[in-house]
Amino acid sequence: MHSVVLKKRIRDSKGFTVLETLVAITILILAVTGTFTAAQTALSQAIFAKEQVVSFFLAQEAVEYIRNLRDSNALSGSNWLTGLASQSSDPCYFGKTCRVDATLGANAFTACSGGAGSCPILLQNTSGNFLYGYTTGWANSPFKREIQLQQINSNEVLATVTVTFSKGLTSKTVTVTESIFNWQ
């Protein structure tokens, strides 16, 4: 009698059909794929946000370097634009595109060979301090920084610093514009 009941239970209990198994696997795959896609998107956005913040600070650093040169010139009794744009041979003379290497003390400004878009990409020191500059041997960074000055009047210059960076196939730009005044 016991074996008859056992055979009846085995016959009555059915497992999952192939179709039910396929539906369950499909739902599981969709759930896992959705989670990974959300995580990948969040990571990509975090990296983009980091690069945006770095590019803003690189632009602001260039503005601060221009202010520092202006202030140093004032303290030494020189023309406020000496070494920047006081004469046509200066690297950032009006209408030229230039770059700044903040890792250098003197002569940090250098003219770029052409107009906008001609400055080289910034390099990054990846061993230790992670500074950005143009020191040979440093690693390429995704950033390019360019400075253009426009004379408003004899006591005001408009500094436009443009930092571009690539994210995948697209290029993003951060532009900081600042009026620099002769306070002498």
Steps between C-alpha positions, in 0.01 A plus 500: 500500500782730585663457155167577328464829688862588420450429128183713502686792664783480251253492210295793640797725585621672192818709468544820308431476132762617253292810424473596867874454539572721197268774630668489843849520345392791276366695798820433693717614208296821459532578870877443503551692174297795630707513816830489312381765254400732783837447671690563176303819432562626853873430472519674162318805637730511804808497276348774282421712808857455627643611165267802496616605846868453408454702179337785693787505749756493217328803343487680835868419559591681177299807606673500838839473330415807286400691815821391672712629211308830503556536875871409474542760226332764718722419798815522286390828338466347152217545254211288625498288182878439477572140399140452401373754248685832533663470156432302184785255571338391830348149497141606577493823303150596388375274224747222579425170670731398782536244776629504854706238678434564867782263599752759379597805701613749238401507133197282564306645205576369150345596167327220312599455137165595349164632601235333713541124521876506442624452857622153596320281750597527865715227645456363851756386752355164600765421760436693815350847473281460187582850373407609148758663276717440195791313657646238267445147627167570665191311383247645256189639664161548332527880547610783273520855642517819294508865598397800293518862614293787367577861586190685618683824583841603637410372849291193421567173323246224443661159555323203345628158604361201314557146621385215279493132583389191315248253637474211261436638154369835623695803607385724787604860566519710814557873448585748773499870418642751743569873486851581619550857613810715538477602863828699504 
